[in-house]
C-alpha cells in the first residue's frame, strides 16, 4: 500500500541522482526513467579519464556524499560509479542501471536491459526497446506548438527522422540519394507531405543534399533553430519513417502507435540487427521501400514497465512490500 500523500509511492524527501556519460542517448534513457517515476533528480555526468590506466575516482569526478536514496545510471563508466557509490553508502543507495553494465548484476539493485542484450537475472527487467522521454503529455503539448508550422502540408503527413553514420553504419551520398528517392515515391503515391527532422549525425552536407533532392515535394525541414518540434511532429504524423542507426529513436517512435517504417542503413551490428528483427516480427515496424500503409499494433510501453519495476523493488526494500518479479512486469 502506497503511503498517503506520497506521489508515485516515494517520500517527498526521496533523493535521486541520474548519472550518465555525455551521450544524448544515454541521457534520454536515464532521465526518461526518472521522469516516469515522477521523481525530481540531479543530473551528473561521468567524465572519461584521459588515459585508460587512470582510476575512475568518485571524488575526482565530483561524486561526494550525502549519497542519494535512488541512483539511475546508463553507460559502462556510470556503471562503475554506481557500483562504487552503492558500496560507499553501505548499500543504502538503491542503484538502477540501464543497459548491460558489463560487470556482475549483483552490484545493482535493479537492471533494465533491452531484449537484444543477453544479460538475465532475478533483478533484471528485459525490455523490447530502449527507455525514452516520449510521453502522451509531451506529444500533446508538442502538437499544439508545431501545428501552425505544418498546417500547409497535405495529408497524410509523413514524419521523417533522419539519423546518420555511427561506428557501425554509414550514411553515404549514394545511400542518401536512395533514401530521398523513396521519400519522394512515398509522398507522390499518397499525395501527402513530409515533416523532416535531421539529427546532429546527419551533417550539414547531407542535410543540404536532402533539401535539393526533395525540393519539389511539399515538405517542412527543421533547420535546428528555435524549439525542437520533434514531439509535435510525432504527434501529428500519420506515419513515421526513421533511419535504422538509432535504437533509441526507433524505440521512441514505436511508443506512439503510429505506423513505423525503418530505412535500413547497411552494416548493422548483431545486437542492432536482433533489435530490428524483433520489432519487425512483432508487427511494430516495417522496412521502408517507399510504400506507406496503415496498420495497428500494441505500442511499446517499456518506460512505464521499467518505472513500475523499479518503484516496486524500491518500495519492497524500503517499506517491506512484496517485490515484483521481472516476468510479472512484462505482462
Buried (B, 14 or more C-beta within 10 A) or exposed (E): EEEEEEEEBBEEEBBBBBBBBEEEBBBBBBBBBBBBBEBEBEBBBBEEBEEEEEEBEBEEBEBEEEBBBBBBBBBBBBBBBBBBBBEBBEEEBBBBBBBBBEBEBEBBBBBBBBBBBEBEBEBBBBBBBBBBBBBEEBBEBBBEBBEEBBEEBEEBBBBBBBBBBBEBBEBEEEBBEEBBEBBBBBBEEBEBBBBBBBBEBBBEEBBEBBBEBBEEBBBBBBEEEEEBBBBBBBBBBBBBBBBBBBBBBBBBBBBBEBBBBBBBBEEBEEBBBBBBEBBEEEEBBBEBEBEBEEEEBEBBBBBBBBBBBBBBBBBBEBEEBEBBBBEEBBE
